[in-house]
Amino acid sequence: MTPIQTSPPRSPSVRPEITADLEARTGLDDAVLRELVHAFYGKIRNDPVLGPIFAARIDDWPPHLERMTSFWSSVALMTGRYHGAPVPKHVGLPIDWGHFERWLTLFRETATEICTPAGAAHVIERAERIARTLNFAVEDAKGTGIPKLV
């Protein structure tokens, strides 16, 4: 008789502890992030520069808003809820650093309105890093190899 082999037990995830610590330090939680995402994309949709770019690609907003809420939950609170690849979605868009700057302006404004000061600083820092990363990928795909940051 062959003994049944089992996998070693998985160690418990520390993710819930990290998330709880981030929530306590920043005042962010899923409800705040949902409000942030909805308010921010409301501004995006009405923006004369960014609105048309989004409108040309998103015709069903509720799933997009839910995906972005999961994204920000993962980015801001380390929840691991988002499972996607943002870079391929942005490469090939008709955008440059000026678009990212406008995106950041609206994001900073909305985060300051919705979040605690600590929460706003937390998500803004991450948004700035994301914008630089996506801009680099977009510019690299255009063949310039050098991101335009000015």
CORVENTA-V855722 format. One record per helix or strand of 3 or more residues. SS is the DSSP state (hx for helix, st for strand). FROM is the first residue (numbers start at 1). TO is the last residue. Records with the same first field share a line. If there is no record, write none. Layout:
BEGIN
SS->FROM-TO ; FROM-TO
END
This chain:
BEGIN
hx->15-26 ; 30-46 ; 51-55 ; 61-77 ; 86-90 ; 97-114 ; 117-141
END
